[in-house]
Amino acid sequence: MLNRRSNLIVADNSGAKSLVIIGIGRGSGRRFVALGDVVTCVVRGASPTGQVKDHEIVKAVIVRTKKEKGRADGSYIRFSENAAVLIDNANSPRATRIFGPIAQEVKSRGFAKIASMAKEVV
């Protein structure tokens, strides 16, 4: 459960180091986002040789959150950090590698390409 101004770690090799959420999609009344949601972010710190530049506005999908998420089978999933993967306008990842585990909610939300690139889907 993340809000505007939340800091995210980048879980891909796009060149960005961290992200700050500046916009939450799907209407103005929405306050929080969870696993698999698309957010608008600004890049804070970027590698000079990366695909993205510092202070660039990008779209990202949330792949890990510290706040636990209940599943239909009664179990809960949570991670030790908040992380996201940068995507383009066609909802495909901008990078070529995904680091760390991702939640299976990301795959069920239609981001199968991100799930296939990740080493582990939890």
C-alpha positions in Angstrom: 0.0 0.0 0.0 1.8 3.0 -1.3 0.9 6.7 -1.6 2.1 9.7 -3.5 5.7 10.7 -2.5 6.6 7.1 -1.6 10.1 6.1 -2.5 10.7 3.0 -4.6 13.7 0.9 -5.5 14.1 0.1 -9.2 14.1 -3.6 -9.8 15.5 -3.6 -13.3 18.6 -2.5 -15.3 17.1 0.6 -16.9 19.7 2.9 -15.2 17.4 4.5 -12.6 18.4 4.2 -9.0 15.3 5.2 -7.2 11.8 6.5 -8.0 9.3 8.8 -6.2 5.6 8.3 -6.9 3.9 11.5 -8.2 0.7 10.1 -9.7 -1.7 7.2 -9.1 -3.8 6.1 -12.1 -7.5 5.2 -12.4 -9.3 8.3 -11.1 -8.5 11.1 -8.8 -10.2 9.5 -5.7 -7.7 6.7 -5.4 -5.3 7.1 -2.5 -3.2 3.9 -2.4 -1.6 1.5 -4.8 -0.7 -2.2 -4.3 1.1 -5.0 -6.1 0.6 -4.9 -9.9 -0.7 -1.3 -10.1 0.7 1.2 -12.6 2.0 4.5 -11.2 3.6 7.7 -12.6 7.0 8.3 -11.0 9.9 10.7 -11.3 13.5 9.3 -11.5 15.7 10.3 -8.6 19.3 9.5 -9.4 20.2 7.8 -12.7 23.3 6.2 -14.2 24.8 8.4 -17.0 24.9 5.4 -19.3 21.3 4.2 -18.6 18.2 4.4 -20.7 16.5 6.9 -18.4 17.7 10.3 -17.2 17.6 12.0 -13.9 14.3 13.8 -13.2 12.5 12.0 -16.1 8.9 11.2 -15.6 8.2 7.5 -16.2 5.5 4.9 -15.7 6.2 1.9 -13.5 4.5 -1.2 -12.2 4.7 -2.1 -8.5 6.4 -5.5 -8.0 7.2 -5.6 -4.3 5.7 -3.9 -1.2 6.5 -3.8 2.5 2.7 -3.9 3.3 1.4 -7.4 3.3 -1.2 -8.5 0.7 -3.8 -11.2 1.5 -4.4 -13.9 -1.0 -7.4 -16.0 -1.8 -6.0 -19.1 -0.2 -5.6 -17.3 3.2 -1.9 -16.7 3.0 -0.1 -13.3 3.0 2.8 -12.1 1.0 5.2 -9.2 1.9 8.7 -8.1 1.0 11.4 -6.2 2.8 11.3 -3.2 0.3 9.1 -1.3 -2.1 10.2 -1.9 -5.7 9.0 -1.2 -9.2 9.8 -2.0 -12.8 9.8 0.8 -15.5 7.4 0.2 -18.4 6.7 2.0 -21.7 3.3 3.0 -23.1 2.7 -0.6 -24.4 3.0 -2.0 -20.8 6.2 -3.8 -21.7 9.4 -3.4 -19.6 11.9 -0.8 -20.7 14.8 -2.9 -19.3 16.3 -6.3 -20.3 16.7 -7.8 -16.8 14.6 -7.9 -13.6 16.3 -8.2 -10.3 14.9 -10.0 -7.2 11.6 -11.8 -6.7 8.3 -10.4 -7.9 4.7 -11.2 -6.7 2.4 -13.4 -8.8 -0.2 -10.6 -8.6 1.9 -8.8 -11.2 1.5 -11.7 -13.7 -2.2 -12.0 -13.0 -2.6 -8.2 -13.7 -1.4 -8.7 -17.3 2.4 -8.2 -17.0 3.4 -11.7 -18.1 6.6 -10.3 -19.8 7.8 -9.0 -16.5 7.0 -12.3 -14.8 8.9 -14.2 -17.4 12.0 -12.0 -17.1 12.1 -12.4 -13.3 14.2 -15.1 -11.7 11.5 -15.9 -9.1 7.8 -15.4 -9.0 6.5 -15.7 -5.4 
